[in-house]
């Protein structure tokens, strides 16, 4: 499976990646746990931002929107 993560820094990505692997090992079937342990790339692949980062930088969201030509839905919190 291909995964994308939006973070502020590389350390945040490492934390998120570690948590994903931990959940796959503990909650997935035995064969998934074995794959994550010995050949994680066989189970999951991290998609980088195309600029050398292993994650998408939340500070560059508007750049990614323009570059990838995606439409971003606007969310609302407490009516704002």
Helices and strands as residue ranges (DSSP letters): E 2-3, E 6-7, H 10-27, H 30-39, G 40-42, E 45-46, E 56-57, G 58-60, H 61-68
